[in-house]
Amino acid sequence: MIGEFLKISAIVIILLGICILFKSYRPEYNFLLTVSVSAVIATVVLVKVYPSVKILENMYYISSGNRNSFTVVIKALVISYISGFCGDTCRDFGQTALAQKVEFAGRCAIFVLTVPVLTTVLETAMGFVGV
């Protein structure tokens, strides 16, 4: 994975130079280029990470027999990365208020996603206590 990380880092540095050139000469294409490059890099990383996530999911399923908790964790992680990615992209183009709204929406989505798991944990704890 270190070799892959170095390749991705090298590609990012090269594309950063291209983005800076585009910003100077063709600013109208800079946003599209930045978002496209970011999406390609995110896709490459996700393709590399996906097999490891599947291994963890299978191990979790074998040990507990319940995929709900693991699915919630993965969804929360994805929401976190997507909202961070969108927020950073907004900040790169000077839209700080919009970045804050995207990150807030991500936090709210994670909260809503985790409410059923929190409810299950609380019900289990109350069952142990006898309430």
C-alpha positions as a Markdown table, in Angstrom:
| # | Residue | x | y | z |
|---|---|---|---|---|
| 1 | Met | 0.0 | 0.0 | 0.0 |
| 2 | Ile | 3.0 | 2.4 | 0.6 |
| 3 | Gly | 3.9 | 2.1 | -3.1 |
| 4 | Glu | 0.3 | 2.9 | -4.1 |
| 5 | Phe | 0.3 | 5.9 | -1.7 |
| 6 | Leu | 3.5 | 7.2 | -3.3 |
| 7 | Lys | 2.0 | 6.8 | -6.8 |
| 8 | Ile | -1.1 | 8.7 | -5.7 |
| 9 | Ser | 1.0 | 11.4 | -4.0 |
| 10 | Ala | 3.1 | 11.9 | -7.2 |
| 11 | Ile | 0.0 | 12.1 | -9.3 |
| 12 | Val | -1.5 | 14.7 | -7.0 |
| 13 | Ile | 1.6 | 16.8 | -7.1 |
| 14 | Ile | 1.7 | 16.7 | -10.9 |
| 15 | Leu | -2.0 | 17.5 | -11.1 |
| 16 | Leu | -1.6 | 20.3 | -8.6 |
| 17 | Gly | 0.8 | 21.9 | -11.0 |
| 18 | Ile | -1.6 | 21.5 | -13.8 |
| 19 | Cys | -4.4 | 23.0 | -11.7 |
| 20 | Ile | -2.2 | 26.0 | -10.8 |
| 21 | Leu | -1.5 | 26.6 | -14.5 |
| 22 | Phe | -5.2 | 26.3 | -15.4 |
| 23 | Lys | -6.0 | 28.7 | -12.6 |
| 24 | Ser | -3.7 | 31.3 | -14.2 |
| 25 | Tyr | -4.6 | 30.8 | -17.9 |
| 26 | Arg | -8.0 | 29.2 | -17.9 |
| 27 | Pro | -9.7 | 29.8 | -14.5 |
| 28 | Glu | -13.1 | 28.7 | -15.9 |
| 29 | Tyr | -11.8 | 25.1 | -16.1 |
| 30 | Asn | -10.1 | 25.1 | -12.7 |
| 31 | Phe | -13.1 | 24.0 | -10.7 |
| 32 | Leu | -14.0 | 21.2 | -13.1 |
| 33 | Leu | -10.4 | 20.0 | -13.2 |
| 34 | Thr | -10.0 | 20.1 | -9.4 |
| 35 | Val | -13.2 | 18.2 | -8.8 |
| 36 | Ser | -12.4 | 15.6 | -11.5 |
| 37 | Val | -9.0 | 15.0 | -10.2 |
| 38 | Ser | -10.3 | 14.6 | -6.7 |
| 39 | Ala | -13.0 | 12.2 | -7.8 |
| 40 | Val | -10.5 | 10.1 | -9.7 |
| 41 | Ile | -8.1 | 9.9 | -6.7 |
| 42 | Ala | -11.0 | 9.0 | -4.4 |
| 43 | Thr | -12.1 | 6.3 | -6.7 |
| 44 | Val | -8.6 | 4.8 | -7.0 |
| 45 | Val | -8.2 | 4.8 | -3.2 |
| 46 | Leu | -11.7 | 3.2 | -2.7 |
| 47 | Val | -10.9 | 0.5 | -5.2 |
| 48 | Lys | -7.7 | -0.3 | -3.2 |
| 49 | Val | -9.4 | -0.2 | 0.2 |
| 50 | Tyr | -12.5 | -2.2 | -0.7 |
| 51 | Pro | -11.0 | -5.7 | -0.4 |
| 52 | Ser | -9.8 | -4.9 | 3.1 |
| 53 | Val | -13.3 | -3.6 | 4.1 |
| 54 | Lys | -14.9 | -6.8 | 2.7 |
| 55 | Ile | -12.4 | -8.9 | 4.8 |
| 56 | Leu | -13.3 | -7.0 | 7.9 |
| 57 | Glu | -17.0 | -7.3 | 7.2 |
| 58 | Asn | -16.8 | -11.0 | 6.8 |
| 59 | Met | -14.8 | -11.3 | 10.0 |
| 60 | Tyr | -17.3 | -9.2 | 11.8 |
| 61 | Tyr | -20.2 | -11.2 | 10.4 |
| 62 | Ile | -18.6 | -14.5 | 11.4 |
| 63 | Ser | -17.9 | -13.3 | 14.9 |
| 64 | Ser | -21.3 | -11.7 | 15.7 |
| 65 | Gly | -23.7 | -12.8 | 13.0 |
| 66 | Asn | -25.1 | -9.2 | 12.7 |
| 67 | Arg | -24.1 | -6.9 | 9.8 |
| 68 | Asn | -26.2 | -3.9 | 11.0 |
| 69 | Ser | -23.6 | -2.3 | 13.3 |
| 70 | Phe | -20.8 | -2.8 | 10.8 |
| 71 | Thr | -22.9 | -1.4 | 8.0 |
| 72 | Val | -23.7 | 1.7 | 10.1 |
| 73 | Val | -20.0 | 2.2 | 10.8 |
| 74 | Ile | -19.0 | 2.0 | 7.1 |
| 75 | Lys | -21.9 | 4.3 | 6.1 |
| 76 | Ala | -20.8 | 6.8 | 8.7 |
| 77 | Leu | -17.3 | 6.7 | 7.5 |
| 78 | Val | -18.4 | 7.3 | 3.9 |
| 79 | Ile | -20.6 | 10.2 | 4.9 |
| 80 | Ser | -17.7 | 11.7 | 6.9 |
| 81 | Tyr | -15.3 | 11.4 | 4.0 |
| 82 | Ile | -17.8 | 12.8 | 1.4 |
| 83 | Ser | -18.8 | 15.7 | 3.6 |
| 84 | Gly | -15.1 | 16.5 | 4.3 |
| 85 | Phe | -14.3 | 16.2 | 0.6 |
| 86 | Cys | -17.2 | 18.6 | -0.4 |
| 87 | Gly | -16.3 | 21.0 | 2.4 |
| 88 | Asp | -12.6 | 21.1 | 1.4 |
| 89 | Thr | -13.6 | 21.7 | -2.2 |
| 90 | Cys | -15.9 | 24.5 | -1.2 |
| 91 | Arg | -13.2 | 26.1 | 0.9 |
| 92 | Asp | -10.7 | 25.8 | -2.0 |
| 93 | Phe | -13.0 | 28.0 | -4.0 |
| 94 | Gly | -13.7 | 30.5 | -1.2 |
| 95 | Gln | -17.1 | 29.2 | -0.2 |
| 96 | Thr | -16.5 | 28.8 | 3.6 |
| 97 | Ala | -20.2 | 29.2 | 4.5 |
| 98 | Leu | -21.2 | 26.5 | 2.1 |
| 99 | Ala | -18.4 | 24.3 | 3.4 |
| 100 | Gln | -19.8 | 24.6 | 6.9 |
| 101 | Lys | -23.3 | 23.7 | 5.8 |
| 102 | Val | -22.1 | 20.6 | 3.9 |
| 103 | Glu | -20.1 | 19.4 | 7.0 |
| 104 | Phe | -23.1 | 20.2 | 9.3 |
| 105 | Ala | -25.4 | 18.2 | 7.0 |
| 106 | Gly | -22.9 | 15.3 | 7.1 |
| 107 | Arg | -22.8 | 15.4 | 10.9 |
| 108 | Cys | -26.6 | 15.4 | 11.0 |
| 109 | Ala | -26.7 | 12.4 | 8.6 |
| 110 | Ile | -24.3 | 10.5 | 10.8 |
| 111 | Phe | -26.4 | 11.2 | 13.9 |
| 112 | Val | -29.6 | 10.1 | 12.2 |
| 113 | Leu | -27.8 | 7.0 | 11.0 |
| 114 | Thr | -26.5 | 6.0 | 14.4 |
| 115 | Val | -29.7 | 6.6 | 16.4 |
| 116 | Pro | -31.0 | 3.0 | 15.9 |
| 117 | Val | -27.6 | 1.6 | 17.1 |
| 118 | Leu | -27.6 | 3.8 | 20.1 |
| 119 | Thr | -31.2 | 2.8 | 20.9 |
| 120 | Thr | -30.2 | -0.9 | 20.7 |
| 121 | Val | -27.2 | -0.3 | 23.0 |
| 122 | Leu | -29.3 | 1.6 | 25.5 |
| 123 | Glu | -32.0 | -1.1 | 25.5 |
| 124 | Thr | -29.4 | -3.8 | 26.1 |
| 125 | Ala | -27.9 | -1.8 | 28.9 |
| 126 | Met | -31.3 | -1.3 | 30.5 |
| 127 | Gly | -31.9 | -5.0 | 30.2 |
| 128 | Phe | -28.8 | -5.8 | 32.1 |
| 129 | Val | -29.7 | -3.3 | 34.8 |
| 130 | Gly | -33.3 | -4.6 | 35.0 |
| 131 | Val | -35.1 | -1.4 | 34.0 |
